[in-house]
Amino acid sequence: MTRTVADRTRTIIDREQLTDGAYAFGWSAVKRLPEPAAKVLGRRIADAVWKRRGKGVLRLEANLARVVPDATPQRLAQLSRAGMRSYVRYWMESFRLPAWSKERIRGGFAPADVHHLVDGLKSGRGVILALPHMGNYDLAGAWVTTKLGVPFTTVAERLKPESLYDRFVAYREGLGMEVLPHTGGAAFGILARRLRAGGLVCLVADRDLSASGIEVKFFGEAAKMPAGPAMLAVQTGAMLLPVTLWYDESSVMRGRVHPEIEVPQTGTRAEKAAAMTQGMADAFASGIADHPEDWHMLQRLWLGDLETGASGAGAVRDGASAGAGETERS
């Protein structure tokens, strides 16, 4: 028995070291490639992964089937292939972002309705940007710090090995972000202080399976999303602005800053947060429905899938937490 436990521990350590090595290679090697070569390599990797029909691809197709309920099997396959290309594009861009010039970052993102963000910051209320797993929110964040000159705070889930978490933190801090650890319970308080000072907080917020997640209707079925964005808005008076991102055939990522989700005038804090989280989910759904191939959800999301033990959990996109530090993808 002792040997079995030791063997399993050794396997976990080996896997963690392999994962850390893979990310280290990506940041050291991929960023040196010319951009056309990186695009070709990314597409080839995406197509190879898609053709293997692994758990992540199958889970992506199952999720897309809810987003596009009238899609034929052929259409779902097309969407999942495009989705994997979009997903790998995110990674190739992320590996290369530290080497991008400020001019390349400023020209790499073209959001619509950004006046919601600019006006919100000018108001001094503080702004919470809530995003789903769409497009490349690291690029969007770098654009905010570079183009708008606005620093912001986010939350990252602690990854194993610790060296991998440190890589993600260093990467994001290098793009101008303040990164708080998910663990420890202090993140919410720090985020609230930043908002009360008129600052900007950015949180990924379309998946939360913790006990504190708020149940919402998402594409007609029950799912859980983080309470953090809405609770921060209720507690601090900050503006809650959903953001959706997508790619087109150009080298520029597109996006939209959605109108503010206002705090309800009546109800308890919990009721207000629940109503606002549903509004956030509705905004996410509108953006995802328009660009389903750019929603990188390779994990189980809907409660019905979790209850039935549906397969296809897939790999976590990165370590970023999404609530006031309550989900995944770094």
Disulfide bonds with the S-S distance in Angstrom:
none
